[in-house]
Amino acid sequence: MLLLTGSSYAQFITVLVVFVIVLGITAWTTKWIANYQKKQAVNCNIQLLEAARLGNNKYIQIVRVGDTYMVLAVCKDTVTMLGEISPEQLKEAGESKDTGFKQLLDKMMHKDSDNTDTPKE
């Protein structure tokens, strides 16, 4: 039978505190490096507007280069320009039909409350 003494509790608490401190430093460093790289990669002439995954390592991307909007097919080893589109053809982020989780949940809750009022046959 293993008996835990006061010194073993102190060792456990010490290891736990050191682990939490190292974990915190790691998280802070990761966030700092990500922000640093994000600032280094800022470019006002090239911007990825949207990307859709088609399959494993296959994407369609809408990219703005200067004032030109291009549609690209990006694969593992190749990048192919599919064509150019005008800014008028692009939908704004607010125009999409996708709704957030809260709106979907509210809609489902409202639908469920409507179903409970009707008698079942």
N, C-alpha and C positions, 0 to 999 in steps of 0.2 A: 504494500500500500504506500502510495506516494504522499508524503506530508509536505505541505507548503508552509514555509516559514515566512517571517516578515521580510527577510532579505530576498526571497524569491519573488514576493509581491513587488518589492522595490525594483528589482531587475525587470520584471514584466512591465511595470509602469514606465520605467526609463526607456526600454526598447520601444514601447508604444509611442511615447512622446517624440523620440528621435525619428521614428517612422513617419509620424504626422508632419513633423517639421520638414523632412526630406521631401515628402509628397507635396507640401505647400510650395517649397522652393522650386520643385520640378514644374508644377502647374504655372507658377508665376513666370519662370524662364521660358516655357513654351509659349505663353501668351505674348511675352515681350518680343521673342524672335518672330512670331507670326506678324505682329504689328510692324516690326522693323522691315520684314520682307515685303509686306503689303505697301509700305511707303516707298520702298525702292522700286517696286513694279508699277508705280503709277505712271500711266502714259495717256496723254490726251488725244493721240491720233489713232490708236487701235483700242477697240473695246468689244468684248464678247457680250452680246446682248442676250442671247438665249441658246440653249443646247438641249437637244432631245436625243436620248439613247435609243438606238435601233436594235442593237444586239451587243454581243461581246466585243468590246473595243471598236464599236461603230457608232458614230454620232453624226447628226446634222446640226450645224451651228449657223446662227445668224451673227455676222461680225460687221462692225462699223469700222471702216478704214478711211480716215479723213471724213469726207461727206458722202462716201459710197457705202451702200449696204450690200453685203454679199452673203450668199448661202453657200456653205462649204460642207462637203462630205469628208469627215475625218475618220480614217481607219488606222489600224495599227502601224502600217508603214507608209501610208499615202495620205495626201490632202488633195481633194479635187474640188474645183470651183464649179458649183452647179448653175450659178447664175447670179444676176444682180436684181435687187428689188428696190422699189421706191419707198421713201419714208411714209408715204400715204398708205401703203399696203400693210404696214406694221400696226398691230394692236397695242394699245397702252396696257400697262399692267392692271389697271383698274377695270378694263373692259372685258376681262376674261370671265367665263361663266363659272369658274371654280369658286367655291365658297370655303370659308374657314371651317374648322372643326366645330366651333361654337354655333355657327349658323346651322350646320347640319344636325347637331345635337338638338338645338331648339326646334328645328323642323320635325325631327323624329319624335321628340317629346310631345309636340303639339298633335302630331298624327296619332300617337298612342292614346292621348286623352280623348281624341275624337272617336276612336274605336271602342273605348270603354262605355261611351254613352249609348251606343246602338245596341239593341237587343240581339242576341245570337239565336239563330234558328236551329 
